[in-house]
Amino acid sequence: MKGYVYILKCSDDSYYTGSTHNFEKRLYEHKSSKGPNYTKKKLPVKVVFVSEFPNYFDALIFEKQVKGWSRKKKEALIGGNFDLLPKLAECKNESHFKNLEK
């Protein structure tokens, strides 16, 4: 069974990331207040990203990854700026070896 990962932009300008095996049904649930509490309180929602996977398990793994991403990284994905994703994934912590002054 195919899987889908999607990102919704909520009325408060926040993003909701989810996964499903039936995208059309899940989108209907979100838009009709039958979805999760997060989106119920932030209607209307707009689909800004959706990707199809060969199976739901792969979609679930990708959803968990994206949920951990920064807003900037999610926006690069939404905008199709895939070349920015590795740069936005770099650690910005001052103690990280790439940021240490030599």
OpenMM code with the backbone's topology and positions (N, CA, C; nanometers):
from openmm import Vec3, app, unit

residues = "MET LYS GLY TYR VAL TYR ILE LEU LYS CYS SER ASP ASP SER TYR TYR THR GLY SER THR HIS ASN PHE GLU LYS ARG LEU TYR GLU HIS LYS SER SER LYS GLY PRO ASN TYR THR LYS LYS LYS LEU PRO VAL LYS VAL VAL PHE VAL SER GLU PHE PRO ASN TYR PHE ASP ALA LEU ILE PHE GLU LYS GLN VAL LYS GLY TRP SER ARG LYS LYS LYS GLU ALA LEU ILE GLY GLY ASN PHE ASP LEU LEU PRO LYS LEU ALA GLU CYS LYS ASN GLU SER HIS PHE LYS ASN LEU GLU LYS".split()
positions = [
    Vec3(0.0831, -0.1181, 0.0000),
    Vec3(0.0000, 0.0000, 0.0000),
    Vec3(0.0882, 0.1253, 0.0000),
    Vec3(0.0569, 0.2195, -0.0860),
    Vec3(0.1340, 0.3430, -0.0950),
    Vec3(0.1199, 0.4250, 0.0324),
    Vec3(0.2162, 0.5153, 0.0512),
    Vec3(0.2111, 0.6070, 0.1634),
    Vec3(0.2369, 0.7483, 0.1144),
    Vec3(0.1965, 0.8443, 0.1924),
    Vec3(0.2129, 0.9851, 0.1575),
    Vec3(0.2622, 1.0618, 0.2795),
    Vec3(0.3515, 1.1569, 0.2552),
    Vec3(0.3915, 1.2535, 0.3565),
    Vec3(0.3448, 1.3880, 0.3057),
    Vec3(0.2880, 1.4662, 0.3957),
    Vec3(0.2356, 1.5954, 0.3554),
    Vec3(0.2673, 1.7004, 0.4615),
    Vec3(0.2716, 1.8246, 0.4157),
    Vec3(0.2866, 1.9377, 0.5062),
    Vec3(0.1720, 2.0329, 0.4785),
    Vec3(0.1040, 2.0723, 0.5851),
    Vec3(-0.0039, 2.1689, 0.5762),
    Vec3(0.0428, 2.3000, 0.6376),
    Vec3(0.0033, 2.4102, 0.5778),
    Vec3(0.0266, 2.5413, 0.6384),
    Vec3(-0.1039, 2.5812, 0.7058),
    Vec3(-0.0944, 2.6089, 0.8340),
    Vec3(-0.2131, 2.6404, 0.9131),
    Vec3(-0.2409, 2.7901, 0.9137),
    Vec3(-0.3577, 2.8275, 0.9607),
    Vec3(-0.4006, 2.9676, 0.9604),
    Vec3(-0.3098, 3.0570, 1.0441),
    Vec3(-0.2385, 2.9998, 1.1418),
    Vec3(-0.1466, 3.0793, 1.2248),
    Vec3(-0.0054, 3.0809, 1.1672),
    Vec3(0.0103, 3.0339, 1.0432),
    Vec3(0.1373, 3.0307, 0.9708),
    Vec3(0.2313, 2.9188, 1.0175),
    Vec3(0.1830, 2.8289, 1.1018),
    Vec3(0.2637, 2.7148, 1.1440),
    Vec3(0.2481, 2.6019, 1.0425),
    Vec3(0.3360, 2.5020, 1.0524),
    Vec3(0.3309, 2.3862, 0.9640),
    Vec3(0.2918, 2.2618, 1.0426),
    Vec3(0.2122, 2.1779, 0.9791),
    Vec3(0.1772, 2.0477, 1.0339),
    Vec3(0.2262, 1.9428, 0.9354),
    Vec3(0.3042, 1.8480, 0.9837),
    Vec3(0.3562, 1.7397, 0.8995),
    Vec3(0.2868, 1.6104, 0.9383),
    Vec3(0.2401, 1.5368, 0.8383),
    Vec3(0.1726, 1.4111, 0.8655),
    Vec3(0.2005, 1.3079, 0.7582),
    Vec3(0.1547, 1.1857, 0.7847),
    Vec3(0.1656, 1.0778, 0.6864),
    Vec3(0.0355, 0.9989, 0.6867),
    Vec3(0.0089, 0.9352, 0.5753),
    Vec3(-0.1154, 0.8596, 0.5616),
    Vec3(-0.1030, 0.7613, 0.4456),
    Vec3(-0.1942, 0.6680, 0.4391),
    Vec3(-0.2008, 0.5774, 0.3238),
    Vec3(-0.3120, 0.6213, 0.2286),
    Vec3(-0.3949, 0.7184, 0.2708),
    Vec3(-0.5031, 0.7694, 0.1865),
    Vec3(-0.5048, 0.9222, 0.1998),
    Vec3(-0.4317, 0.9887, 0.1120),
    Vec3(-0.4133, 1.1328, 0.1248),
    Vec3(-0.5435, 1.2106, 0.1123),
    Vec3(-0.6253, 1.1784, 0.0150),
    Vec3(-0.7498, 1.2530, -0.0055),
    Vec3(-0.8414, 1.2442, 0.1174),
    Vec3(-0.8522, 1.1253, 0.1750),
    Vec3(-0.9360, 1.1072, 0.2937),
    Vec3(-0.8784, 1.1855, 0.4111),
    Vec3(-0.7493, 1.1787, 0.4288),
    Vec3(-0.6856, 1.2477, 0.5415),
    Vec3(-0.6978, 1.3993, 0.5276),
    Vec3(-0.6818, 1.4495, 0.4074),
    Vec3(-0.6968, 1.5932, 0.3857),
    Vec3(-0.8403, 1.6369, 0.4171),
    Vec3(-0.9368, 1.5582, 0.3762),
    Vec3(-1.0764, 1.5879, 0.4085),
    Vec3(-1.0948, 1.5942, 0.5604),
    Vec3(-1.0349, 1.4992, 0.6320),
    Vec3(-1.0465, 1.4982, 0.7782),
    Vec3(-0.9891, 1.6260, 0.8391),
    Vec3(-0.8726, 1.6674, 0.7891),
    Vec3(-0.8126, 1.7909, 0.8399),
    Vec3(-0.9033, 1.9110, 0.8148),
    Vec3(-0.9527, 1.9233, 0.6945),
    Vec3(-1.0311, 2.0407, 0.6560),
    Vec3(-1.1700, 2.0436, 0.7192),
    Vec3(-1.2213, 1.9276, 0.7626),
    Vec3(-1.3551, 1.9216, 0.8211),
    Vec3(-1.3504, 1.9044, 0.9729),
    Vec3(-1.2386, 1.9400, 1.0334),
    Vec3(-1.2210, 1.9341, 1.1798),
    Vec3(-1.2283, 1.7927, 1.2371),
    Vec3(-1.2050, 1.6914, 1.1545),
    Vec3(-1.2037, 1.5538, 1.2027),
    Vec3(-1.0607, 1.5028, 1.2189),
    Vec3(-0.9645, 1.5887, 1.1908),
    Vec3(-0.8237, 1.5526, 1.2017),
    Vec3(-0.7737, 1.5734, 1.3434),
    Vec3(-0.6424, 1.5802, 1.3603),
    Vec3(-0.5842, 1.5962, 1.4931),
    Vec3(-0.6176, 1.7319, 1.5557),
    Vec3(-0.6090, 1.7394, 1.6876),
    Vec3(-0.6406, 1.8624, 1.7597),
    Vec3(-0.5596, 1.9809, 1.7098),
    Vec3(-0.4350, 1.9563, 1.6699),
    Vec3(-0.3489, 2.0664, 1.6266),
    Vec3(-0.4116, 2.1430, 1.5115),
    Vec3(-0.4573, 2.0716, 1.4098),
    Vec3(-0.5138, 2.1410, 1.2936),
    Vec3(-0.6581, 2.1852, 1.3174),
    Vec3(-0.7303, 2.1193, 1.4047),
    Vec3(-0.8684, 2.1603, 1.4347),
    Vec3(-0.8720, 2.3051, 1.4819),
    Vec3(-0.7706, 2.3422, 1.5576),
    Vec3(-0.7659, 2.4761, 1.6176),
    Vec3(-0.7030, 2.5799, 1.5256),
    Vec3(-0.6559, 2.5382, 1.4084),
    Vec3(-0.5810, 2.6286, 1.3214),
    Vec3(-0.6330, 2.6277, 1.1782),
    Vec3(-0.7636, 2.6100, 1.1647),
    Vec3(-0.8251, 2.6106, 1.0323),
    Vec3(-0.8382, 2.7527, 0.9804),
    Vec3(-0.8351, 2.7734, 0.8506),
    Vec3(-0.8191, 2.6710, 0.7472),
    Vec3(-0.6735, 2.6299, 0.7306),
    Vec3(-0.6548, 2.5116, 0.6708),
    Vec3(-0.5217, 2.4618, 0.6395),
    Vec3(-0.5064, 2.4530, 0.4880),
    Vec3(-0.3820, 2.4626, 0.4436),
    Vec3(-0.3528, 2.4572, 0.3001),
    Vec3(-0.2395, 2.3572, 0.2775),
    Vec3(-0.2542, 2.2714, 0.1787),
    Vec3(-0.1481, 2.1761, 0.1440),
    Vec3(-0.0354, 2.2531, 0.0754),
    Vec3(0.0858, 2.2419, 0.1312),
    Vec3(0.2003, 2.3079, 0.0698),
    Vec3(0.3048, 2.2078, 0.0204),
    Vec3(0.2898, 2.0809, 0.0608),
    Vec3(0.3833, 1.9768, 0.0162),
    Vec3(0.3155, 1.8420, 0.0303),
    Vec3(0.3352, 1.7556, -0.0690),
    Vec3(0.2922, 1.6164, -0.0595),
    Vec3(0.3872, 1.5324, -0.1440),
    Vec3(0.4248, 1.4172, -0.0903),
    Vec3(0.5131, 1.3255, -0.1615),
    Vec3(0.4615, 1.1832, -0.1445),
    Vec3(0.4616, 1.1088, -0.2534),
    Vec3(0.4142, 0.9700, -0.2519),
    Vec3(0.5315, 0.8754, -0.2333),
    Vec3(0.5107, 0.7697, -0.1546),
    Vec3(0.6111, 0.6679, -0.1287),
    Vec3(0.5566, 0.5316, -0.1695),
    Vec3(0.6463, 0.4378, -0.2025),
    Vec3(0.5997, 0.3055, -0.2456),
    Vec3(0.5204, 0.2309, -0.1384),
    Vec3(0.5474, 0.2631, -0.0108),
    Vec3(0.4737, 0.1986, 0.0969),
    Vec3(0.4636, 0.2932, 0.2170),
    Vec3(0.3695, 0.2633, 0.3051),
    Vec3(0.3431, 0.3511, 0.4192),
    Vec3(0.4607, 0.3551, 0.5163),
    Vec3(0.5313, 0.2457, 0.5320),
    Vec3(0.6449, 0.2423, 0.6246),
    Vec3(0.7503, 0.3455, 0.5851),
    Vec3(0.7845, 0.3547, 0.4567),
    Vec3(0.8822, 0.4548, 0.4106),
    Vec3(0.8303, 0.5967, 0.4344),
    Vec3(0.7022, 0.6175, 0.4139),
    Vec3(0.6422, 0.7492, 0.4382),
    Vec3(0.6511, 0.7851, 0.5864),
    Vec3(0.6239, 0.6900, 0.6723),
    Vec3(0.6294, 0.7132, 0.8168),
    Vec3(0.7705, 0.7514, 0.8617),
    Vec3(0.8706, 0.6850, 0.8077),
    Vec3(1.0096, 0.7176, 0.8405),
    Vec3(1.0426, 0.8607, 0.7977),
    Vec3(1.0025, 0.8980, 0.6767),
    Vec3(1.0304, 1.0330, 0.6281),
    Vec3(0.9535, 1.1375, 0.7097),
    Vec3(0.8300, 1.1072, 0.7457),
    Vec3(0.7517, 1.2000, 0.8284),
    Vec3(0.8249, 1.2301, 0.9585),
    Vec3(0.8752, 1.1266, 1.0244),
    Vec3(0.9466, 1.1454, 1.1517),
    Vec3(1.0709, 1.2317, 1.1318),
    Vec3(1.1401, 1.2146, 1.0197),
    Vec3(1.2572, 1.2980, 0.9913),
    Vec3(1.2164, 1.4440, 0.9760),
    Vec3(1.1169, 1.4680, 0.8935),
    Vec3(1.0745, 1.6048, 0.8633),
    Vec3(1.0232, 1.6752, 0.9889),
    Vec3(0.9542, 1.6032, 1.0757),
    Vec3(0.9031, 1.6632, 1.1992),
    Vec3(1.0156, 1.7200, 1.2851),
    Vec3(1.1353, 1.6637, 1.2724),
    Vec3(1.2488, 1.7115, 1.3493),
    Vec3(1.3247, 1.8260, 1.2838),
    Vec3(1.2841, 1.8650, 1.1649),
    Vec3(1.3549, 1.9687, 1.0897),
    Vec3(1.3163, 2.1084, 1.1365),
    Vec3(1.4070, 2.2015, 1.1120),
    Vec3(1.3793, 2.3424, 1.1390),
    Vec3(1.2771, 2.3949, 1.0384),
    Vec3(1.2194, 2.5085, 1.0698),
    Vec3(1.1247, 2.5725, 0.9780),
    Vec3(1.1912, 2.6042, 0.8442),
    Vec3(1.3159, 2.6544, 0.8492),
    Vec3(1.3874, 2.6880, 0.7254),
    Vec3(1.4088, 2.5650, 0.6385),
    Vec3(1.4410, 2.4526, 0.7011),
    Vec3(1.4636, 2.3304, 0.6244),
    Vec3(1.3321, 2.2808, 0.5635),
    Vec3(1.2232, 2.2888, 0.6394),
    Vec3(1.0925, 2.2503, 0.5850),
    Vec3(1.0559, 2.3399, 0.4668),
    Vec3(1.0842, 2.4693, 0.4791),
    Vec3(1.0509, 2.5614, 0.3706),
    Vec3(1.1364, 2.5363, 0.2464),
    Vec3(1.2596, 2.4904, 0.2654),
    Vec3(1.3418, 2.4528, 0.1499),
    Vec3(1.2795, 2.3315, 0.0794),
    Vec3(1.2326, 2.2347, 0.1562),
    Vec3(1.1653, 2.1171, 0.0991),
    Vec3(1.0386, 2.1601, 0.0250),
    Vec3(0.9577, 2.2423, 0.0883),
    Vec3(0.8327, 2.2904, 0.0278),
    Vec3(0.8610, 2.3631, -0.1030),
    Vec3(0.9665, 2.4433, -0.1047),
    Vec3(1.0006, 2.5205, -0.2238),
    Vec3(1.0778, 2.4437, -0.3284),
    Vec3(1.1094, 2.3164, -0.3005),
    Vec3(1.1836, 2.2351, -0.3965),
    Vec3(1.3311, 2.2688, -0.4027),
    Vec3(1.3825, 2.3374, -0.3016),
    Vec3(1.5241, 2.3749, -0.2960),
    Vec3(1.6044, 2.2643, -0.2281),
    Vec3(1.6100, 2.1489, -0.2920),
    Vec3(1.6705, 2.0305, -0.2328),
    Vec3(1.8205, 2.0463, -0.2085),
    Vec3(1.8862, 2.1320, -0.2877),
    Vec3(2.0300, 2.1537, -0.2700),
    Vec3(2.0601, 2.2245, -0.1379),
    Vec3(1.9634, 2.2926, -0.0789),
    Vec3(1.9835, 2.3608, 0.0489),
    Vec3(1.9715, 2.2674, 0.1694),
    Vec3(1.9084, 2.1534, 0.1521),
    Vec3(1.8803, 2.0658, 0.2654),
    Vec3(2.0056, 2.0227, 0.3415),
    Vec3(2.1144, 1.9802, 0.2738),
    Vec3(2.2345, 1.9413, 0.3503),
    Vec3(2.2935, 2.0581, 0.4304),
    Vec3(2.2956, 2.1765, 0.3719),
    Vec3(2.3500, 2.2938, 0.4410),
    Vec3(2.2658, 2.3281, 0.5635),
    Vec3(2.1344, 2.3215, 0.5485),
    Vec3(2.0456, 2.3530, 0.6603),
    Vec3(2.0472, 2.2454, 0.7680),
    Vec3(2.1011, 2.1287, 0.7365),
    Vec3(2.1103, 2.0203, 0.8339),
    Vec3(2.2363, 2.0296, 0.9190),
    Vec3(2.3316, 2.1128, 0.8786),
    Vec3(2.4561, 2.1240, 0.9542),
    Vec3(2.4308, 2.1802, 1.0928),
    Vec3(2.5058, 2.1299, 1.1864),
    Vec3(2.4963, 2.1754, 1.3240),
    Vec3(2.5475, 2.3191, 1.3335),
    Vec3(2.4739, 2.4027, 1.4033),
    Vec3(2.5128, 2.5420, 1.4208),
    Vec3(2.5650, 2.5687, 1.5627),
    Vec3(2.5750, 2.4645, 1.6416),
    Vec3(2.6225, 2.4765, 1.7789),
    Vec3(2.7673, 2.5237, 1.7797),
    Vec3(2.7996, 2.6204, 1.8648),
    Vec3(2.9353, 2.6761, 1.8692),
    Vec3(3.0411, 2.5708, 1.9006),
    Vec3(3.0034, 2.4656, 1.9686),
    Vec3(3.1014, 2.3631, 2.0054),
    Vec3(3.1246, 2.2606, 1.8942),
    Vec3(3.0495, 2.2705, 1.7860),
    Vec3(3.0637, 2.1759, 1.6744),
    Vec3(3.1984, 2.1962, 1.6055),
    Vec3(3.2617, 2.0880, 1.5678),
    Vec3(3.3960, 2.0965, 1.5125),
    Vec3(3.4065, 2.1808, 1.3867),
    Vec3(3.3003, 2.1896, 1.3066),
    Vec3(3.3066, 2.2682, 1.1844),
    Vec3(3.3088, 2.4182, 1.2134),
    Vec3(3.2613, 2.4558, 1.3309),
    Vec3(3.2516, 2.5962, 1.3644),
    Vec3(3.3656, 2.6457, 1.4537),
    Vec3(3.4537, 2.5569, 1.4922),
    Vec3(3.5629, 2.5974, 1.5792),
    Vec3(3.6643, 2.6795, 1.5011),
    Vec3(3.7106, 2.7864, 1.5607),
    Vec3(3.8134, 2.8668, 1.4960),
    Vec3(3.9478, 2.7972, 1.5097),
    Vec3(4.0283, 2.8045, 1.4064),
    Vec3(4.1586, 2.7384, 1.4102),
    Vec3(4.2670, 2.8381, 1.4338),
] * unit.nanometer
topology = app.Topology()
chain = topology.addChain("A")
for resn in residues:
    res = topology.addResidue(resn, chain)
    for name in ("N", "CA", "C"):
        topology.addAtom(name, app.Element.getBySymbol(name[0]), res)
